[in-house]
Amino acid sequence: MEQYLIANTLSYPILSAILLIPLVGALITLFLGGDGILKSWGLLVTLLTAVVSLPLYGHFDLHTAKFQFAEVYHWFPALHLNYEVGVDGISVLLVLLTTLVMPLCILCSWSYIKERFKEFVFVVLIMEAAMIGVFICLNTVMFYIFWEAMLIPMYLLIAVWGGPRKDYASIKFFLYTLTGSIFLLVAIIALYIKTGTFFIPELMAHQYSYQYQMWVFLACALAFAIKIPMFPLHTWLPAAHVEAPTAGSVILASILLKMGGYGFLRFCLPMAPAATMTCMPYLLALSIMSIIFGGYLALGQSDIKKLIAYSSVGHMGFVTLGIFLLNDQGIKGAMLQMINHGITTGALFICIGIIYERTHSREIKDNAALGMVMPIYVTFLGIFTLSSFAFPGTNSFVGELLVLVGAFTKYKLVGALAIPGAILAAAYMLRLFQKMVWADSDGHGHHDDHGEGGGHHALADLNGREIVTLLFLAVFVFWIGLHPTPLLKIMDTSVGHLLHQIQSGSHHLPSHHDHHAWLLQVGTWVKNLAVF
């Protein structure tokens, strides 16, 4: 086990601390009363978790692909089931993204949530612990427990504090993701039966037959493709985004979708490299379709939240495109794009929540011509709009550029097919920005159409809390956009090690006979299923 791990050398168990602080904070929430106290408590706990997690960045060793800050405690020895946590260059930035975004979820809910604030803070803190658990655990059983555990608080966020169609959206979200989880559980059990271990680094180092890889890959890929979500398994996302409260949309966009990409990198690529290479053309095709389809649907939306939700499908298409290019630029670009999407789209959902609190509408025509009455708001909206369509100097530009360079390096046609997605992103985001700042769909300022104080001239610009929330994210837009090197260095060694694992797996690529045998096995299985 020591060959995979570097023990935690800090004066405190940092990974256990950031896992337990929100859990303990959630339990204490049950004994508190008063919305003011509950809001302050939720903010304090999430801020403390963020501060405690910061040494992960400062003390991360850039020169090793081993899992760092590791902790191992015996849990269920009979099944070789232990408490094993650690982070590498693939997971550490996602952990930091989670801890830094969660305080913003409390801030953007400060006046948005009107009822059951105790339950809201409890659910958000449980959600934070579950998401951190997914990124730090090195045990497939723990991974699955945290993977499933976050479904319930996310379901509650939509079902209790959601919009008019919250029941439909919450059930659809739950059923889709639960279905994917069942396939993931089957893969985890199959891996344990084959290897006798739940320890992820050992599972990543193990060599599997081609046929075994194909089954494991397909089961895992289905779960992760639903979560990210990839076309055509994306239909739960727009409904969930539109009906969720602002904090729910931010959590979905910033963190929850990233778990699909993380799953591909942690399970599919290292454990099933030959199967990954076999399936790569199909997944690249689905990624291109996600980019184009997501962008095309975003272009036709009149609901701002739906527009941003469909844009997420396109952005996540760039992530899966980068991952399955299986080269250095593509995978680093995909990982950086996951961080960038978490910052930019999270910020856009906060912007939507802010304006919805004032106008009680998410329709573009009801929120047009804000430029003169909310100048600070439209300034931030402009920054995040530029970032969303990857304008040079912003964070998303670096991620998309790396993915496109990776695509043109490996398959020029794939790179060329992805370009329309970037153009579509510019079209729908500039259209949204133009209408919200200057005019509604008829070309007239909306505030001109209201006569007696009901128009936009009555709207207040951002308050201090809202400015702080958006300013924090805007700093990251320009910091990553102008100086991405520190983040890329963190990924460098782990991505190199992952590519080495894939390259080693290429020596086990199937013969024509093996592939034919696997196809026959699938045919027999489908035939038996049809008879049944």
RODRENSE-493219 format. One line per 10 residues: number of its first residue (from 1); their letters; for each residue x, y, z of C-alpha. Coordinates in steps of 0.1 Angstrom, whole numbers. Example, Ala and Ser with C-alpha at 12.3 -4.5 7.8 and 13.67 -1.06 7.14 Angstrom:
1> AS> 123:-45:78 | 137:-11:71
This chain:
1> MEQYLIANTL> 0:0:0 | 29:23:8 | 40:23:-29 | 8:42:-38 | 5:66:-8 | 24:95:8 | 13:98:44 | -1:131:57 | 27:151:73 | 7:181:84
11> SYPILSAILL> 0:187:120 | -36:177:116 | -54:150:94 | -64:175:67 | -86:153:45 | -105:138:75 | -109:173:89 | -125:188:57 | -148:157:56 | -159:159:92
21> IPLVGALITL> -162:197:97 | -194:199:75 | -208:167:89 | -204:179:125 | -216:213:115 | -247:197:100 | -255:179:133 | -250:210:154 | -274:229:130 | -302:207:144
31> FLGGDGILKS> -298:223:178 | -298:259:165 | -327:283:160 | -334:316:143 | -327:323:106 | -299:348:113 | -280:324:135 | -285:295:110 | -273:316:81 | -242:327:101
41> WGLLVTLLTA> -235:291:112 | -238:277:77 | -214:304:64 | -190:299:93 | -188:261:88 | -183:263:50 | -157:290:54 | -139:270:81 | -138:240:58 | -124:261:30
51> VVSLPLYGHF> -97:276:52 | -87:242:65 | -85:228:30 | -61:255:17 | -28:238:27 | -37:211:1 | -26:237:-25 | 4:250:-7 | 18:217:5 | 10:196:-26
61> DLHTAKFQFA> 41:178:-40 | 43:184:-77 | 68:157:-84 | 49:125:-75 | 19:108:-89 | 12:91:-55 | -18:99:-35 | -8:125:-9 | -20:136:26 | -31:99:29
71> EVYHWFPALH> -48:84:59 | -55:47:64 | -75:32:92 | -88:-3:95 | -126:-5:92 | -138:-40:82 | -107:-63:80 | -126:-94:70 | -135:-78:37 | -102:-58:34
81> LNYEVGVDGI> -124:-27:38 | -105:3:52 | -109:40:56 | -85:52:29 | -83:88:18 | -58:107:-3 | -55:131:-32 | -34:133:-64 | -31:159:-92 | -64:148:-106
91> SVLLVLLTTL> -85:152:-75 | -69:179:-54 | -82:208:-75 | -117:194:-74 | -116:192:-36 | -105:228:-34 | -132:238:-59 | -158:222:-37 | -146:238:-4 | -143:272:-20
101> VMPLCILCSW> -177:272:-38 | -198:261:-8 | -196:293:12 | -209:311:-19 | -239:287:-19 | -248:300:16 | -242:336:6 | -264:334:-25 | -292:318:-5 | -291:345:22
111> SYIKERFKEF> -323:362:11 | -333:337:-16 | -344:309:8 | -375:321:27 | -385:291:47 | -371:260:65 | -336:275:67 | -325:250:94 | -332:221:71 | -316:240:42
121> VFVVLIMEAA> -283:245:60 | -283:209:72 | -288:196:37 | -262:219:22 | -236:208:48 | -243:171:43 | -240:176:5 | -206:193:10 | -193:163:30 | -206:138:5
131> MIGVFICLNT> -190:156:-25 | -156:160:-7 | -159:123:2 | -162:113:-35 | -130:132:-44 | -108:120:-15 | -117:84:-9 | -94:57:-22 | -118:28:-16 | -145:18:-41
141> VMFYIFWEAM> -171:11:-13 | -165:44:3 | -166:60:-31 | -200:44:-38 | -214:54:-4 | -205:90:-9 | -217:89:-45 | -251:77:-34 | -252:98:-3 | -251:131:-23
151> LIPMYLLIAV> -282:121:-42 | -306:125:-13 | -296:161:-3 | -296:171:-40 | -330:156:-44 | -342:175:-13 | -328:208:-25 | -348:205:-57 | -380:189:-42 | -383:212:-11
161> WGGPRKDYAS> -369:246:-22 | -374:242:-60 | -397:259:-85 | -433:250:-97 | -422:217:-114 | -400:206:-86 | -416:172:-81 | -410:163:-118 | -375:176:-118 | -364:160:-85
171> IKFFLYTLTG> -378:126:-94 | -363:127:-128 | -329:137:-114 | -331:109:-88 | -341:81:-112 | -315:90:-138 | -286:91:-114 | -298:61:-94 | -300:40:-125 | -264:50:-134
181> SIFLLVAIIA> -253:42:-98 | -266:7:-101 | -243:-1:-130 | -214:15:-111 | -222:-8:-81 | -222:-39:-104 | -188:-28:-117 | -174:-23:-82 | -185:-58:-71 | -171:-73:-103
191> LYIKTGTFFI> -137:-57:-97 | -137:-69:-61 | -145:-105:-71 | -117:-103:-97 | -90:-87:-75 | -100:-92:-39 | -95:-56:-31 | -115:-24:-29 | -84:-2:-28 | -86:21:-59
201> PELMAHQYSY> -48:24:-65 | -44:-14:-66 | -74:-17:-89 | -58:10:-112 | -25:-10:-113 | -41:-44:-119 | -41:-60:-154 | -75:-72:-167 | -84:-92:-197 | -99:-74:-227
211> QYQMWVFLAC> -133:-88:-223 | -134:-80:-186 | -122:-44:-193 | -151:-40:-218 | -177:-50:-193 | -162:-28:-165 | -158:1:-189 | -194:0:-201 | -209:-2:-167 | -188:26:-153
221> ALAFAIKIPM> -191:48:-184 | -228:46:-183 | -229:59:-147 | -204:87:-154 | -220:97:-187 | -253:102:-169 | -237:123:-142 | -216:146:-164 | -241:145:-185 | -233:134:-220
231> FPLHTWLPAA> -257:134:-250 | -282:116:-251 | -283:110:-214 | -285:147:-205 | -323:153:-203 | -324:153:-165 | -301:183:-163 | -322:212:-178 | -352:203:-156 | -331:200:-125
241> HVEAPTAGSV> -313:233:-131 | -344:252:-139 | -364:240:-108 | -335:240:-83 | -329:270:-60 | -299:291:-68 | -276:272:-44 | -288:239:-59 | -280:251:-95 | -246:263:-83
251> ILASILLKMG> -238:229:-67 | -250:210:-97 | -230:231:-122 | -199:237:-102 | -193:203:-86 | -218:176:-92 | -214:174:-129 | -176:172:-124 | -180:138:-107 | -187:122:-141
261> GYGFLRFCLP> -155:135:-156 | -136:126:-124 | -151:90:-126 | -139:86:-162 | -103:97:-152 | -102:76:-120 | -120:44:-131 | -124:40:-169 | -90:52:-183 | -66:35:-158
271> MAPAATMTCM> -86:3:-151 | -98:-4:-186 | -72:12:-210 | -77:-12:-239 | -115:-9:-236 | -111:29:-235 | -91:28:-268 | -117:6:-284 | -146:29:-273 | -128:61:-279
281> PYLLALSIMS> -142:69:-314 | -178:65:-301 | -172:87:-271 | -155:114:-292 | -185:113:-315 | -209:117:-285 | -188:145:-271 | -190:164:-304 | -228:159:-305 | -230:172:-269
291> IIFGGYLALG> -211:203:-279 | -232:210:-309 | -265:199:-296 | -261:217:-262 | -251:249:-280 | -279:247:-305 | -306:242:-279 | -291:270:-257 | -294:294:-287 | -332:289:-288
301> QSDIKKLIAY> -340:294:-251 | -359:323:-237 | -355:312:-201 | -321:323:-189 | -316:293:-166 | -325:269:-193 | -300:286:-216 | -272:282:-191 | -283:246:-184 | -280:237:-220
311> SSVGHMGFVT> -247:255:-223 | -235:232:-196 | -242:202:-218 | -220:218:-245 | -192:227:-220 | -192:192:-206 | -189:180:-242 | -156:197:-243 | -146:180:-211 | -153:145:-224
321> LGIFLLNDQG> -138:154:-257 | -105:163:-239 | -106:132:-217 | -111:107:-246 | -85:123:-268 | -61:104:-245 | -32:129:-249 | -16:153:-225 | -32:185:-239 | -66:170:-241
331> IKGAMLQMIN> -67:156:-205 | -52:187:-189 | -76:209:-209 | -105:187:-198 | -95:189:-161 | -89:227:-163 | -123:231:-181 | -140:213:-152 | -126:239:-128 | -134:267:-152
341> HGITTGALFI> -170:256:-157 | -174:253:-120 | -163:289:-115 | -180:305:-145 | -213:287:-147 | -216:288:-110 | -213:325:-112 | -238:328:-140 | -264:308:-119 | -257:332:-90
351> CIGIIYERTH> -263:361:-114 | -296:346:-125 | -306:340:-88 | -299:377:-80 | -321:390:-108 | -348:365:-101 | -351:377:-66 | -357:412:-80 | -380:405:-110 | -394:371:-101
361> SREIKDNAAL> -389:360:-137 | -362:341:-155 | -375:351:-190 | -350:372:-210 | -377:396:-221 | -386:403:-185 | -350:411:-175 | -340:432:-204 | -324:466:-205 | -307:465:-171
371> GMVMPIYVTF> -276:484:-182 | -287:518:-169 | -303:507:-136 | -279:479:-125 | -244:488:-138 | -225:468:-113 | -246:437:-120 | -242:439:-158 | -204:445:-153 | -201:411:-135
381> LGIFTLSSFA> -225:395:-160 | -203:408:-188 | -172:392:-172 | -188:358:-168 | -203:360:-203 | -169:366:-218 | -155:337:-197 | -184:314:-207 | -176:316:-244 | -138:314:-237
391> FPGTNSFVGE> -127:350:-245 | -89:353:-245 | -77:363:-210 | -104:345:-192 | -102:311:-176 | -123:291:-201 | -101:302:-229 | -71:282:-216 | -91:251:-210 | -108:251:-244
401> LLVLVGAFTK> -76:260:-262 | -58:230:-247 | -87:207:-257 | -87:220:-292 | -49:218:-295 | -52:182:-283 | -79:175:-308 | -61:190:-338 | -29:172:-327 | -45:138:-327
411> YKLVGALAIP> -75:140:-351 | -78:172:-372 | -114:163:-382 | -124:161:-345 | -109:195:-338 | -127:210:-368 | -160:195:-358 | -157:210:-323 | -151:246:-336 | -189:253:-343
421> GAILAAAYML> -195:246:-306 | -173:275:-297 | -190:297:-322 | -225:287:-309 | -213:295:-274 | -204:331:-284 | -237:335:-302 | -260:325:-274 | -240:342:-247 | -237:375:-266
431> RLFQKMVWAD> -274:374:-275 | -282:369:-238 | -259:397:-227 | -271:421:-253 | -307:417:-244 | -302:419:-207 | -281:450:-209 | -297:470:-236 | -331:459:-249 | -358:432:-247
441> SDGHGHHDDH> -369:410:-276 | -388:439:-292 | -358:462:-291 | -372:485:-264 | -359:490:-229 | -382:471:-205 | -383:499:-180 | -399:521:-206 | -429:497:-206 | -437:501:-169
451> GEGGGHHALA> -455:531:-158 | -458:532:-120 | -428:520:-102 | -431:484:-114 | -403:487:-140 | -366:482:-139 | -360:517:-127 | -371:504:-93 | -346:477:-92 | -317:480:-68
461> DLNGREIVTL> -282:472:-79 | -260:447:-62 | -256:449:-24 | -223:443:-6 | -229:406:0 | -237:400:-37 | -206:420:-48 | -183:400:-25 | -198:367:-38 | -193:376:-75
471> LFLAVFVFWI> -160:394:-70 | -145:362:-55 | -154:342:-86 | -143:371:-110 | -108:370:-94 | -105:334:-104 | -117:341:-139 | -87:364:-146 | -62:346:-124 | -66:313:-142
481> GLHPTPLLKI> -70:331:-175 | -38:350:-172 | -17:327:-151 | -28:290:-154 | 6:275:-150 | 3:267:-112 | -28:247:-119 | -13:229:-149 | 18:220:-129 | -4:204:-102
491> MDTSVGHLLH> -19:181:-129 | 13:174:-148 | 27:144:-130 | -6:126:-124 | -17:131:-160 | 17:118:-172 | 13:88:-150 | -22:82:-163 | -11:84:-199 | 17:59:-191
501> QIQSGSHHLP> -9:35:-177 | -30:39:-209 | 1:34:-230 | 10:2:-211 | -26:-9:-216 | -22:-5:-253 | 1:-36:-253 | -30:-56:-242 | -52:-44:-271 | -73:-73:-283
511> SHHDHHAWLL> -66:-94:-312 | -94:-96:-338 | -103:-130:-322 | -107:-115:-287 | -128:-86:-300 | -150:-110:-320 | -154:-132:-290 | -165:-103:-269 | -190:-92:-295 | -204:-128:-296
521> QVGTWVKNLA> -207:-127:-258 | -227:-95:-260 | -249:-109:-287 | -256:-140:-267 | -264:-119:-236 | -288:-96:-256 | -304:-127:-271 | -310:-143:-237 | -323:-111:-223 | -348:-108:-252
531> VF> -360:-144:-247 | -364:-137:-210
